[in-house]
Amino acid sequence: SAKYNAYKNSGGQLSLADFRRQNVSAFVSGMYNAVKSIDKTVRVGASPQSNIEKVYSQHYADVYLWCSKSGYIDYIAPQVYFALNHQTAPFKTMVEKWEKITTADSVKLLIGIAPYKCGKVDNNAGNAYKNEWVNNSNILAEEYSFVKNSVRCSGALFFSYSYMVAPYRNGATAQTEIENLKKVL
């Protein structure tokens, strides 16, 4: 608050939200440059939640800027932890939104996929789809295949790896889900 007031009192014109985004972006760019000054081979990335507008407006992370211009990140790995038919955030729709904003050739798009949800009820998916992870055993394979066939995506990340090697934690559906994923890897 004090810094923003000092900024405004010195003639600054940015809104509070834009001021916050500018400061977060300055931090990210500074971190990126610091890492690269030590070792240019180290990859710097961010893994925000998948709702771009929420990331931008509530977390003040200007992923539009970071994904369209070099000097901020080498990769972006949004956490697209939704099933294919999620009521408000279906997987493919969310991936396509990230594909549209990731325009810098220097920024790789990796998609976060959620094996930890296999075999579980997703109460955030809407009543019609909350059992999608329970009733289906091919979601991960379909999601990975979609990412693999994308021109813009460079790969996928699975959260959490422990569910890849011990899917029995979530029952038979999860076990089958991982076996089906292995077939397309």
Phi, psi and chi 1 to 4 in degrees:
 res  aa     phi    psi   chi1   chi2   chi3   chi4
   1 SER       -  -45.8 -173.9      -      -      -
   2 ALA   -63.5  -42.1      -      -      -      -
   3 LYS   -65.8  -41.1  -72.1 -171.2 -176.8 -123.7
   4 TYR   -66.4  -42.4 -178.6   66.2      -      -
   5 ASN   -62.5  -40.6  -72.3  -25.1      -      -
   6 ALA   -63.7  -40.4      -      -      -      -
   7 TYR   -61.0  -48.5  163.0   78.0      -      -
   8 LYS   -64.2  -41.3  -70.7  -63.8  -86.4 -174.8
   9 ASN   -65.8  -23.0  -69.7  -24.0      -      -
  10 SER   -91.5    9.1   69.1      -      -      -
  11 GLY   102.7    4.1      -      -      -      -
  12 GLY   -61.2  139.4      -      -      -      -
  13 GLN  -107.7   -9.8  -60.4  -63.9  -49.8      -
  14 LEU   -70.2  146.7  -65.3  175.6      -      -
  15 SER   -67.3  165.8   67.1      -      -      -
  16 LEU   -58.5  -43.3  177.9   57.9      -      -
  17 ALA   -62.8  -44.7      -      -      -      -
  18 ASP   -66.6  -35.8  -72.9  -22.4      -      -
  19 PHE   -61.6  -44.3  176.2   78.5      -      -
  20 ARG   -63.9  -46.3  -72.6  175.9  172.1  166.8
  21 ARG   -60.5  -42.0  -86.1 -173.3  -73.8  -82.8
  22 GLN   -61.7  -40.5 -176.2  179.9   60.9      -
  23 ASN   -69.6  -40.9  -80.7  -76.6      -      -
  24 VAL   -63.5  -43.1  171.4      -      -      -
  25 SER   -64.8  -37.7  -69.0      -      -      -
  26 ALA   -64.1  -39.9      -      -      -      -
  27 PHE   -63.6  -47.9  169.1   77.9      -      -
  28 VAL   -61.6  -44.8  170.7      -      -      -
  29 SER   -64.0  -41.0  178.2      -      -      -
  30 GLY   -63.5  -41.9      -      -      -      -
  31 MET   -64.0  -44.4  177.6 -170.1   62.6      -
  32 TYR   -57.0  -49.5 -180.0   88.3      -      -
  33 ASN   -65.0  -37.3  -70.0  -35.3      -      -
  34 ALA   -64.7  -45.6      -      -      -      -
  35 VAL   -62.2  -47.6  168.5      -      -      -
  36 LYS   -65.8  -28.3  -63.7  -61.2 -176.4  173.2
  37 SER   -69.7  -24.1   73.1      -      -      -
  38 ILE   -89.8  -43.7  -64.2  167.1      -      -
  39 ASP  -155.0  106.8 -173.5  -15.0      -      -
  40 LYS   -66.5  -16.2  -70.2 -173.4 -175.4  -36.1
  41 THR   -84.8  -14.3   65.7      -      -      -
  42 VAL   -71.2  133.1  172.7      -      -      -
  43 ARG   -94.0  131.2  -61.3  -69.5  169.7 -121.9
  44 VAL  -107.9  131.2  176.7      -      -      -
  45 GLY  -146.5  175.3      -      -      -      -
  46 ALA  -134.0  149.3      -      -      -      -
  47 SER  -131.5   76.3 -176.9      -      -      -
  48 PRO   -78.5  165.8   31.8  -36.4      -      -
  49 GLN   -61.7  167.0   68.2  152.4  -56.8      -
  50 SER   -83.5  -16.2   67.9      -      -      -
  51 ASN   -78.0   99.1 -176.5  -35.0      -      -
  52 ILE   -57.5  -45.2  -63.3  169.2      -      -
  53 GLU   -64.1  -38.4  -76.9  -53.9  -46.5      -
  54 LYS   -67.7  -41.9 -170.6  171.0 -173.9  177.2
  55 VAL   -58.8  -43.7  169.3      -      -      -
  56 TYR   -71.1  -48.0 -176.5   80.6      -      -
  57 SER   -89.3  -25.0   64.5      -      -      -
  58 GLN  -111.3  -27.5  -66.3  179.4   20.6      -
  59 HIS  -101.3   -9.2  -58.6  165.4      -      -
  60 TYR    60.9   30.9  -52.6  103.4      -      -
  61 ALA   -99.5  114.2      -      -      -      -
  62 ASP   -83.4   72.6 -167.6  -12.9      -      -
  63 VAL   -66.1  -22.6  -69.0      -      -      -
  64 TYR   -61.0  -45.4  -64.8  101.7      -      -
  65 LEU   -68.6  -50.5  172.9   64.8      -      -
  66 TRP   -59.8  -34.0  -54.9   -8.5      -      -
  67 CYS   -88.3   -6.4  -68.6      -      -      -
  68 SER  -115.8   -3.5   64.4      -      -      -
  69 LYS  -143.2  139.2 -172.6  175.8  177.1 -173.2
  70 SER   -73.3  161.4   61.0      -      -      -
  71 GLY   102.5    3.2      -      -      -      -
  72 TYR  -116.8  -53.4  -67.3   92.6      -      -
  73 ILE  -144.9  157.3   54.5  176.8      -      -
  74 ASP   -94.9  -26.1  -64.0  -50.5      -      -
  75 TYR  -148.5  153.7   68.8   88.3      -      -
  76 ILE  -122.8  133.1 -172.3   91.4      -      -
  77 ALA  -128.6   75.6      -      -      -      -
  78 PRO   -62.3  142.5   21.9  -30.1      -      -
  79 GLN   -85.2   85.1  -58.3  166.4   14.2      -
  80 VAL   -89.7   69.2 -171.3      -      -      -
  81 TYR   -90.9   52.9  -61.3  159.5      -      -
  82 PHE  -124.2  155.8  -57.8  108.7      -      -
  83 ALA   -78.9  173.7      -      -      -      -
  84 LEU   -62.1  -35.0  -64.9  162.9      -      -
  85 ASN  -112.8   22.9  -62.8  -50.8      -      -
  86 HIS   -48.7  137.4 -170.7  -78.4      -      -
  87 GLN   -60.4  -44.0 -173.1  168.8  -19.4      -
  88 THR  -108.5  -14.7   59.1      -      -      -
  89 ALA  -143.6   65.9      -      -      -      -
  90 PRO   -62.0  141.1   10.0  -13.2      -      -
  91 PHE   -48.4  -55.0 -179.9   83.9      -      -
  92 LYS   -62.7  -38.5  -68.4  176.9 -178.0  178.7
  93 THR   -62.5  -43.3  -60.1      -      -      -
  94 MET   -65.9  -41.9  -59.5  -51.3  -74.2      -
  95 VAL   -61.9  -43.9  170.4      -      -      -
  96 GLU   -61.6  -35.0  -71.9  166.0  -10.0      -
  97 LYS   -64.5  -41.3  -72.5  179.8  179.0 -174.8
  98 TRP   -68.9  -35.9  -77.4   97.5      -      -
  99 GLU   -60.8  -39.3  -72.3  173.5  -37.2      -
 100 LYS   -66.8  -35.0  -74.6  179.0 -175.6  165.5
 101 ILE   -91.6  -16.5   73.1  161.0      -      -
 102 THR   -88.2   89.0  -52.2      -      -      -
 103 THR  -110.4  -17.7   58.0      -      -      -
 104 ALA   -73.3  129.8      -      -      -      -
 105 ASP   -61.6  -26.4  -70.8  -22.7      -      -
 106 SER   -79.7   -8.8   61.3      -      -      -
 107 VAL  -109.4  120.8  178.6      -      -      -
 108 LYS   -90.3  141.8  -58.0  -62.2 -179.8 -157.2
 109 LEU  -103.9  116.3  175.0   60.1      -      -
 110 LEU  -116.0  136.7  -55.1  168.2      -      -
 111 ILE  -105.2  126.8  -59.6  -61.8      -      -
 112 GLY   -79.2  125.9      -      -      -      -
 113 ILE  -118.2  149.1  -63.4  176.5      -      -
 114 ALA  -110.8   78.7      -      -      -      -
 115 PRO   -64.4  -19.5   10.5  -17.8      -      -
 116 TYR   -66.5  -16.8   76.3   93.8      -      -
 117 LYS   -87.7  -13.6  -74.4 -168.4  171.2 -177.6
 118 CYS   -56.5  130.7  -64.1      -      -      -
 119 GLY    79.1    4.2      -      -      -      -
 120 LYS  -113.5  151.4  -68.1 -177.3 -179.9  177.8
 121 VAL   -74.2  135.1  172.3      -      -      -
 122 ASP  -110.4   93.5 -175.8   -5.2      -      -
 123 ASN   -68.1  -10.2  -71.2  -45.0      -      -
 124 ASN   -93.1    0.5  -63.5  -44.0      -      -
 125 ALA   -90.6   -1.9      -      -      -      -
 126 GLY    90.7  147.5      -      -      -      -
 127 ASN   -55.3  -38.5  -74.3  -24.8      -      -
 128 ALA   -68.4  -22.7      -      -      -      -
 129 TYR  -122.6    5.2  -57.5  105.6      -      -
 130 LYS   -64.1  -22.0   69.8 -179.4 -174.4  178.0
 131 ASN  -100.0   10.8  -70.3  -44.9      -      -
 132 GLU   -57.4  -41.0 -173.0  173.8    4.4      -
 133 TRP   -71.9  -21.2  -71.0  100.8      -      -
 134 VAL   -84.9  -41.1  175.1      -      -      -
 135 ASN   -88.5   -7.1  -63.6  -28.0      -      -
 136 ASN  -124.6  148.9  -65.4  -71.3      -      -
 137 SER  -127.9   23.4   59.4      -      -      -
 138 ASN  -133.3   15.1 -151.0   37.0      -      -
 139 ILE   -64.4  -49.4  -64.5  171.1      -      -
 140 LEU   -60.3  -42.6  -64.9  179.5      -      -
 141 ALA   -63.0  -42.5      -      -      -      -
 142 GLU   -66.8  -41.7  -74.9 -173.4   48.5      -
 143 GLU   -65.3  -45.7  -70.0 -178.7  -12.5      -
 144 TYR   -62.4  -42.2  177.3   74.1      -      -
 145 SER   -61.8  -39.1  -66.6      -      -      -
 146 PHE   -62.2  -45.9 -178.2   76.2      -      -
 147 VAL   -64.5  -44.7  169.4      -      -      -
 148 LYS   -60.3  -33.7 -175.2  172.2  144.6 -177.7
 149 ASN   -89.8   -0.9  -68.9  -42.3      -      -
 150 SER   -76.7  138.1  162.6      -      -      -
 151 VAL   -71.5  -34.0  172.5      -      -      -
 152 ARG   -88.0  -30.5 -172.4   65.3 -170.5  112.8
 153 CYS   -76.6  139.3  -65.5      -      -      -
 154 SER   -99.1   -6.3  -63.6      -      -      -
 155 GLY   159.2 -172.9      -      -      -      -
 156 ALA  -132.7  153.5      -      -      -      -
 157 LEU  -122.8  140.7  -55.7  171.1      -      -
 158 PHE  -112.0  126.6  -63.4   94.8      -      -
 159 PHE  -117.7  124.4 -177.9   81.1      -      -
 160 SER  -106.3  149.3  149.8      -      -      -
 161 TYR   -54.7  -33.2  177.5   72.8      -      -
 162 SER   -58.5  -29.7   62.7      -      -      -
 163 TYR   -77.7  -16.3  -72.3   90.6      -      -
 164 MET   -77.2  -34.7  -59.6  -74.6  -73.7      -
 165 VAL   -98.1  -14.5  -64.5      -      -      -
 166 ALA  -138.0   57.4      -      -      -      -
 167 PRO   -68.4  -15.6   25.0  -32.7      -      -
 168 TYR   -58.3  -18.6   55.6   82.6      -      -
 169 ARG   -55.2  -33.1  -61.5  162.0  137.1 -178.4
 170 ASN  -106.9   15.5  -69.2   -4.0      -      -
 171 GLY    92.9 -175.0      -      -      -      -
 172 ALA   -64.5  -37.2      -      -      -      -
 173 THR   -60.3  -44.6  -59.1      -      -      -
 174 ALA   -64.3  -40.4      -      -      -      -
 175 GLN   -61.0  -46.0 -174.1   79.4   30.3      -
 176 THR   -64.3  -40.0  -56.6      -      -      -
 177 GLU   -56.8  -47.0 -176.9   87.3   54.3      -
 178 ILE   -66.7  -39.8  -62.7  -57.3      -      -
 179 GLU   -62.2  -41.0  -68.0  -54.8  -43.0      -
 180 ASN   -66.5  -37.8  -71.1  -23.8      -      -
 181 LEU   -62.9  -44.0  172.8   62.7      -      -
 182 LYS   -57.0  -31.6  -72.5  178.0 -177.6  176.4
 183 LYS   -66.2  -26.9  -66.3  173.7 -174.0  173.8
 184 VAL  -103.3   -5.9  -62.5      -      -      -
 185 LEU   -72.3      -  -73.9  176.1      -      -
